[in-house]
Amino acid sequence: MTWFKKSKMEKLGELDKEKLLRLEALWKEARDEVRQRISQRDSFFIRMYISFAAILVATIKNDLVLIFLPFVALYFSILISHSYQIHEALASYMRNDLEVKIKALLYAAKETPHVEYEEMFEKKKLVSVRAWLYDGVTYFISATTVLLAWLLCSSFENLLAITLCSLLCCIAWFMFKTFKLRTSS
């Protein structure tokens, strides 16, 4: 991906050429990291479903194993949410810092830059349906776990334990989404 025609680089001074090449390298690196984050979330989602299947199979021998379903959902939901946070930070960095600086250098050289990924996504206000799906997994799995417990549990104690753990996971997820942990600047 290049932001400029190589033949028009003569319009830029040596220092500006170096800046432009460095900014372009940083942009490519950030874009690669965004792609890795997307792939990472898909991998987490697959692992989560494999874990669900293993727990459901184990439930055949002991219904109390259902207690792990909401915790697995919570664990993977936190990992996926963190991946989205980093993705959003990278996209903001690309759009509001790198792309702005690249365009400024190109305008100075009287070159018309392309509108790139992150600026385009921001202008179109695209909504991530997958992010909504990931956000709802913990609540959905917790509710489903309680329903399964009502159907499968052999004792009231197991039903109560599973219901309380499901409720605890829902509260934990709500707290995590409401009070996201921030990294220091």
FENFENRA-V920994 format. One record per residue. N is the residue number from 0. RES is the residue in three letters. SS is DSSP state (a for helix, b for strand, c for the rest). PSI is psi in radians with two decimals (999 if undefined). Layout:
BEGIN
n=N res=RES ss=SS psi=PSI
n=N res=RES ss=SS psi=PSI
END
This chain:
BEGIN
n=0 res=MET ss=c psi=2.17
n=1 res=THR ss=c psi=2.57
n=2 res=TRP ss=c psi=-0.09
n=3 res=PHE ss=c psi=2.83
n=4 res=LYS ss=c psi=2.27
n=5 res=LYS ss=a psi=-0.60
n=6 res=SER ss=a psi=-0.38
n=7 res=LYS ss=a psi=0.08
n=8 res=MET ss=a psi=-0.31
n=9 res=GLU ss=a psi=-0.42
n=10 res=LYS ss=a psi=-0.39
n=11 res=LEU ss=c psi=2.53
n=12 res=GLY ss=c psi=2.92
n=13 res=GLU ss=a psi=-0.77
n=14 res=LEU ss=a psi=-0.74
n=15 res=ASP ss=a psi=-0.62
n=16 res=LYS ss=a psi=-0.78
n=17 res=GLU ss=a psi=-0.75
n=18 res=LYS ss=a psi=-0.79
n=19 res=LEU ss=a psi=-0.77
n=20 res=LEU ss=a psi=-0.69
n=21 res=ARG ss=a psi=-0.77
n=22 res=LEU ss=a psi=-0.70
n=23 res=GLU ss=a psi=-0.69
n=24 res=ALA ss=a psi=-0.73
n=25 res=LEU ss=a psi=-0.71
n=26 res=TRP ss=a psi=-0.79
n=27 res=LYS ss=a psi=-0.72
n=28 res=GLU ss=a psi=-0.76
n=29 res=ALA ss=a psi=-0.69
n=30 res=ARG ss=a psi=-0.71
n=31 res=ASP ss=a psi=-0.70
n=32 res=GLU ss=a psi=-0.67
n=33 res=VAL ss=a psi=-0.78
n=34 res=ARG ss=a psi=-0.70
n=35 res=GLN ss=a psi=-0.68
n=36 res=ARG ss=a psi=-0.70
n=37 res=ILE ss=a psi=-0.81
n=38 res=SER ss=a psi=-0.68
n=39 res=GLN ss=a psi=-0.76
n=40 res=ARG ss=a psi=-0.69
n=41 res=ASP ss=a psi=-0.73
n=42 res=SER ss=a psi=-0.76
n=43 res=PHE ss=a psi=-0.75
n=44 res=PHE ss=a psi=-0.74
n=45 res=ILE ss=a psi=-0.79
n=46 res=ARG ss=a psi=-0.64
n=47 res=MET ss=a psi=-0.79
n=48 res=TYR ss=a psi=-0.61
n=49 res=ILE ss=a psi=-0.73
n=50 res=SER ss=a psi=-0.74
n=51 res=PHE ss=a psi=-0.78
n=52 res=ALA ss=a psi=-0.75
n=53 res=ALA ss=a psi=-0.73
n=54 res=ILE ss=a psi=-0.74
n=55 res=LEU ss=a psi=-0.66
n=56 res=VAL ss=a psi=-0.74
n=57 res=ALA ss=a psi=-0.42
n=58 res=THR ss=c psi=-0.40
n=59 res=ILE ss=c psi=-0.65
n=60 res=LYS ss=c psi=-0.55
n=61 res=ASN ss=c psi=1.94
n=62 res=ASP ss=a psi=-0.34
n=63 res=LEU ss=a psi=-0.31
n=64 res=VAL ss=a psi=-0.40
n=65 res=LEU ss=a psi=-0.41
n=66 res=ILE ss=a psi=-0.42
n=67 res=PHE ss=a psi=-0.38
n=68 res=LEU ss=a psi=-0.93
n=69 res=PRO ss=a psi=-0.53
n=70 res=PHE ss=a psi=-0.67
n=71 res=VAL ss=a psi=-0.76
n=72 res=ALA ss=a psi=-0.77
n=73 res=LEU ss=a psi=-0.81
n=74 res=TYR ss=a psi=-0.92
n=75 res=PHE ss=a psi=-0.56
n=76 res=SER ss=a psi=-0.68
n=77 res=ILE ss=a psi=-0.76
n=78 res=LEU ss=a psi=-0.78
n=79 res=ILE ss=a psi=-0.72
n=80 res=SER ss=a psi=-0.74
n=81 res=HIS ss=a psi=-0.69
n=82 res=SER ss=a psi=-0.72
n=83 res=TYR ss=a psi=-0.69
n=84 res=GLN ss=a psi=-0.76
n=85 res=ILE ss=a psi=-0.72
n=86 res=HIS ss=a psi=-0.82
n=87 res=GLU ss=a psi=-0.68
n=88 res=ALA ss=a psi=-0.74
n=89 res=LEU ss=a psi=-0.75
n=90 res=ALA ss=a psi=-0.72
n=91 res=SER ss=a psi=-0.74
n=92 res=TYR ss=a psi=-0.77
n=93 res=MET ss=a psi=-0.82
n=94 res=ARG ss=a psi=-0.81
n=95 res=ASN ss=a psi=-0.21
n=96 res=ASP ss=a psi=-1.16
n=97 res=LEU ss=a psi=-0.87
n=98 res=GLU ss=a psi=-0.61
n=99 res=VAL ss=a psi=-0.79
n=100 res=LYS ss=a psi=-0.69
n=101 res=ILE ss=a psi=-0.79
n=102 res=LYS ss=a psi=-0.67
n=103 res=ALA ss=a psi=-0.75
n=104 res=LEU ss=a psi=-0.70
n=105 res=LEU ss=a psi=-0.68
n=106 res=TYR ss=a psi=-0.66
n=107 res=ALA ss=a psi=-0.53
n=108 res=ALA ss=c psi=0.18
n=109 res=LYS ss=c psi=0.65
n=110 res=GLU ss=c psi=2.39
n=111 res=THR ss=c psi=2.01
n=112 res=PRO ss=c psi=2.78
n=113 res=HIS ss=c psi=2.68
n=114 res=VAL ss=c psi=2.17
n=115 res=GLU ss=c psi=3.13
n=116 res=TYR ss=a psi=-1.12
n=117 res=GLU ss=a psi=-0.65
n=118 res=GLU ss=a psi=-0.72
n=119 res=MET ss=a psi=-0.77
n=120 res=PHE ss=a psi=-0.70
n=121 res=GLU ss=a psi=-0.74
n=122 res=LYS ss=a psi=-0.63
n=123 res=LYS ss=a psi=-0.18
n=124 res=LYS ss=c psi=0.87
n=125 res=LEU ss=c psi=2.43
n=126 res=VAL ss=c psi=2.35
n=127 res=SER ss=c psi=1.80
n=128 res=VAL ss=a psi=-0.62
n=129 res=ARG ss=a psi=-0.64
n=130 res=ALA ss=a psi=-0.70
n=131 res=TRP ss=a psi=-0.72
n=132 res=LEU ss=a psi=-0.84
n=133 res=TYR ss=a psi=-0.67
n=134 res=ASP ss=a psi=-0.56
n=135 res=GLY ss=a psi=-0.14
n=136 res=VAL ss=a psi=-0.82
n=137 res=THR ss=a psi=-0.77
n=138 res=TYR ss=a psi=-0.80
n=139 res=PHE ss=a psi=-0.83
n=140 res=ILE ss=a psi=-0.69
n=141 res=SER ss=a psi=-0.77
n=142 res=ALA ss=a psi=-0.73
n=143 res=THR ss=a psi=-0.67
n=144 res=THR ss=a psi=-0.76
n=145 res=VAL ss=a psi=-0.74
n=146 res=LEU ss=a psi=-0.81
n=147 res=LEU ss=a psi=-0.68
n=148 res=ALA ss=a psi=-0.73
n=149 res=TRP ss=a psi=-0.60
n=150 res=LEU ss=a psi=-0.58
n=151 res=LEU ss=a psi=-0.39
n=152 res=CYS ss=c psi=2.41
n=153 res=SER ss=c psi=-0.28
n=154 res=SER ss=c psi=2.70
n=155 res=PHE ss=a psi=-0.62
n=156 res=GLU ss=a psi=-0.76
n=157 res=ASN ss=a psi=-0.77
n=158 res=LEU ss=a psi=-0.78
n=159 res=LEU ss=a psi=-0.78
n=160 res=ALA ss=a psi=-0.79
n=161 res=ILE ss=a psi=-0.73
n=162 res=THR ss=a psi=-0.78
n=163 res=LEU ss=a psi=-0.72
n=164 res=CYS ss=a psi=-0.66
n=165 res=SER ss=a psi=-0.77
n=166 res=LEU ss=a psi=-0.75
n=167 res=LEU ss=a psi=-0.75
n=168 res=CYS ss=a psi=-0.68
n=169 res=CYS ss=a psi=-0.74
n=170 res=ILE ss=a psi=-0.77
n=171 res=ALA ss=a psi=-0.75
n=172 res=TRP ss=a psi=-0.74
n=173 res=PHE ss=a psi=-0.78
n=174 res=MET ss=a psi=-0.74
n=175 res=PHE ss=a psi=-0.80
n=176 res=LYS ss=a psi=-0.57
n=177 res=THR ss=a psi=-0.73
n=178 res=PHE ss=c psi=1.11
n=179 res=LYS ss=c psi=2.37
n=180 res=LEU ss=c psi=2.33
n=181 res=ARG ss=c psi=2.53
n=182 res=THR ss=c psi=2.71
n=183 res=SER ss=c psi=2.58
n=184 res=SER ss=c psi=999
END
